[in-house]
Amino acid sequence: MPNPKRRHSRARRDKRRSHDALEAPSLADCPNCHEKRLPHRACPHCGFYRDREVIETAEE
């Protein structure tokens, strides 16, 4: 098996790793309660998805 003859520089290594950073999930506003939620999922605060209640939440 071939082995590297020379060591890769720090710049070359870091250029390869530049895409490895973690990203925060994108959040959308719930049209019902205006809290942040993940897109294409029911709102965990009010239980609504696409203008109807799909999850029962505890009334306070």
Summary of the structure (lengths in Angstrom):
residues: 60
radius of gyration: 22.8
end to end distance: 66.3
largest distance: 67.5
contacts: 90
relative contact order: 0.13
helix: 17%
strand: 13%
